[in-house]
Amino acid sequence: MKIQTKVKLNSSNEMPMLALGVWQSGELTKQAVLTALKNGYRHIDTAAAYGNEEAVGEAIKESGIAREDLFITTKLWNEDVRQGKTEEALKSSLKKLGLDYVDLYLIHWPAKGYVDAYLEMEKLMQAGYIKNIGVSNFKKHHLEHLLAHVHIIPAVDQMEFNPQMQDEELYQFCKENGIVLEAWSPLGSGACLKIPAIISIAEKYRKSPAQIILRWLLQKGIVILPKSVHEERIIENAHLFDFKLQEEDMETMNSLNQNLRTGPDPDNFHF
Ligand SMILES: NC(=O)c1ccc[n+]([C@@H]2O[C@H](COP(=O)([O-])OP(=O)(O)OC[C@H]3O[C@@H](n4cnc5c(N)ncnc54)[C@H](OP(=O)(O)O)[C@@H]3O)[C@@H](O)[C@H]2O)c1
């Protein structure tokens, strides 16, 4: 069964639209990544702050999959942004991952100094350590500020996006500017799986609530990073390509927004 589809980034590189997220996967990270890779995932989303880049690297090596067939994302942590340590932080991540380059490097949060960090990332991209650069937790106003000061448009913005948390303004801005939106916590860390309207759509298509949410995001052109450490869920979250949500169900999903964040507001974070 087909389990992947790709999106073309503004750099002209392609990125698989389904990734395994590994935040809070802890000691189970290596096994979860190996399970995902065995089941057709080719995109892994980690971060320096998750403390599991080494485990991701071990799984990549053990999988035996050719480097060019994988898409690996990691992120620059806030302290490194504030202290101007972008190059050091990237090289530390590469060492932990056991890689010569990452496919996507993101500024994790709009911490003070993010424009300088981004300009440094542009240089590191030109030097071959990064294939694509982007940001995370940037609202429209952060993106506008960034775009006014840098040379390369971010390939992606990774933001909390799920049925309960839909930033329509950001979604439209990304579309208009050729920035791919990636949804973190696509399942609302599990909370969205209990929404009655989603359960009822799931019954209609004989799919799970997780599959309905993930399929809805894909049909909106949003990249998905579901996290699981359980084999059956990792497999379930990838089986999204043998059905299509009808327009009326897309509209129902779109109508569930409550601007309810599971994580911090990017305008007000303290870490
Ligand atoms: N850029 C950022 O600031 C940022 C912030 C947060 C997250 N992220 C990224 O986004 C990824 C996903 O976000 P997330 O981990 O917060 O939340 P999520 O993917 O929305 O939800 C994960 C939770 O749902 C459960 N789950 C997964 N698939 C399921 C299924 N099919 N049925 C029932 N339960 C299921 C998982 O449990 P089990 O693991 O026990 O199966 C876990 O508790 C992260 O891993 C990370 O890569 C980025």
Ligand as a Chemical Component Dictionary entry (heavy atoms), coordinates in Angstrom:
data_LIG
# 
_chem_comp.id                   LIG 
_chem_comp.type                 NON-POLYMER 
_chem_comp.pdbx_formal_charge   0 
_chem_comp.three_letter_code    LIG 
# 
loop_
_chem_comp_atom.comp_id 
_chem_comp_atom.atom_id 
_chem_comp_atom.alt_atom_id 
_chem_comp_atom.type_symbol 
_chem_comp_atom.charge 
_chem_comp_atom.model_Cartn_x 
_chem_comp_atom.model_Cartn_y 
_chem_comp_atom.model_Cartn_z 
_chem_comp_atom.pdbx_ordinal 
LIG N1  N1  N 0  8.113  22.445 16.924 1  
LIG C1  C1  C 0  7.613  22.287 18.134 2  
LIG O1  O1  O 0  7.682  23.179 18.978 3  
LIG C2  C2  C 0  6.917  21.006 18.469 4  
LIG C3  C3  C 0  6.153  20.919 19.650 5  
LIG C4  C4  C 0  5.501  19.728 19.916 6  
LIG C5  C5  C 0  5.624  18.661 19.034 7  
LIG N2  N2  N 1  6.399  18.762 17.894 8  
LIG C6  C6  C 0  6.563  17.630 16.943 9  
LIG O2  O2  O 0  5.284  17.098 16.627 10 
LIG C7  C7  C 0  5.274  15.707 16.960 11 
LIG C8  C8  C 0  3.879  15.280 17.343 12 
LIG O3  O3  O 0  3.362  16.050 18.404 13 
LIG P1  P1  P 0  2.905  15.434 19.800 14 
LIG O4  O4  O 0  3.779  14.313 20.133 15 
LIG O5  O5  O -1 2.804  16.560 20.740 16 
LIG O6  O6  O 0  1.418  14.982 19.580 17 
LIG P2  P2  P 0  0.514  14.102 18.590 18 
LIG O7  O7  O 0  1.305  13.460 17.519 19 
LIG O8  O8  O 0  -0.607 14.992 18.258 20 
LIG O9  O9  O 0  -0.041 13.003 19.585 21 
LIG C9  C9  C 0  0.787  12.052 20.163 22 
LIG C10 C10 C 0  -0.028 11.296 21.222 23 
LIG O10 O10 O 0  -1.095 10.578 20.598 24 
LIG C11 C11 C 0  -0.911 9.176  20.806 25 
LIG N3  N3  N 0  -1.219 8.545  19.520 26 
LIG C12 C12 C 0  -0.500 8.591  18.359 27 
LIG N4  N4  N 0  -1.120 7.933  17.381 28 
LIG C13 C13 C 0  -2.260 7.455  17.907 29 
LIG C14 C14 C 0  -3.317 6.673  17.369 30 
LIG N5  N5  N 0  -3.325 6.270  16.109 31 
LIG N6  N6  N 0  -4.359 6.352  18.203 32 
LIG C15 C15 C 0  -4.377 6.761  19.479 33 
LIG N7  N7  N 0  -3.391 7.497  20.049 34 
LIG C16 C16 C 0  -2.344 7.838  19.252 35 
LIG C17 C17 C 0  0.535  8.989  21.238 36 
LIG O11 O11 O 0  0.657  7.910  22.131 37 
LIG P3  P3  P 0  1.772  6.724  22.035 38 
LIG O12 O12 O 0  3.095  7.338  21.693 39 
LIG O13 O13 O 0  1.735  6.148  23.412 40 
LIG O14 O14 O 0  1.274  5.789  20.992 41 
LIG C18 C18 C 0  0.802  10.301 21.960 42 
LIG O15 O15 O 0  0.299  10.254 23.288 43 
LIG C19 C19 C 0  6.313  15.607 18.086 44 
LIG O16 O16 O 0  6.725  14.292 18.327 45 
LIG C20 C20 C 0  7.391  16.502 17.544 46 
LIG O17 O17 O 0  8.155  15.839 16.565 47 
LIG C21 C21 C 0  7.033  19.926 17.617 48 
# 
loop_
_chem_comp_bond.comp_id 
_chem_comp_bond.atom_id_1 
_chem_comp_bond.atom_id_2 
_chem_comp_bond.value_order 
_chem_comp_bond.pdbx_ordinal 
LIG N1  C1  SING 1  
LIG C1  O1  DOUB 2  
LIG C1  C2  SING 3  
LIG C2  C3  SING 4  
LIG C2  C21 DOUB 5  
LIG C3  C4  DOUB 6  
LIG C4  C5  SING 7  
LIG C5  N2  DOUB 8  
LIG N2  C6  SING 9  
LIG N2  C21 SING 10 
LIG C6  O2  SING 11 
LIG C6  C20 SING 12 
LIG O2  C7  SING 13 
LIG C7  C8  SING 14 
LIG C7  C19 SING 15 
LIG C8  O3  SING 16 
LIG O3  P1  SING 17 
LIG P1  O4  DOUB 18 
LIG P1  O5  SING 19 
LIG P1  O6  SING 20 
LIG O6  P2  SING 21 
LIG P2  O7  DOUB 22 
LIG P2  O8  SING 23 
LIG P2  O9  SING 24 
LIG O9  C9  SING 25 
LIG C9  C10 SING 26 
LIG C10 O10 SING 27 
LIG C10 C18 SING 28 
LIG O10 C11 SING 29 
LIG C11 N3  SING 30 
LIG C11 C17 SING 31 
LIG N3  C12 SING 32 
LIG N3  C16 SING 33 
LIG C12 N4  DOUB 34 
LIG N4  C13 SING 35 
LIG C13 C14 SING 36 
LIG C13 C16 DOUB 37 
LIG C14 N5  SING 38 
LIG C14 N6  DOUB 39 
LIG N6  C15 SING 40 
LIG C15 N7  DOUB 41 
LIG N7  C16 SING 42 
LIG C17 O11 SING 43 
LIG C17 C18 SING 44 
LIG O11 P3  SING 45 
LIG P3  O12 DOUB 46 
LIG P3  O13 SING 47 
LIG P3  O14 SING 48 
LIG C18 O15 SING 49 
LIG C19 O16 SING 50 
LIG C19 C20 SING 51 
LIG C20 O17 SING 52 
# 
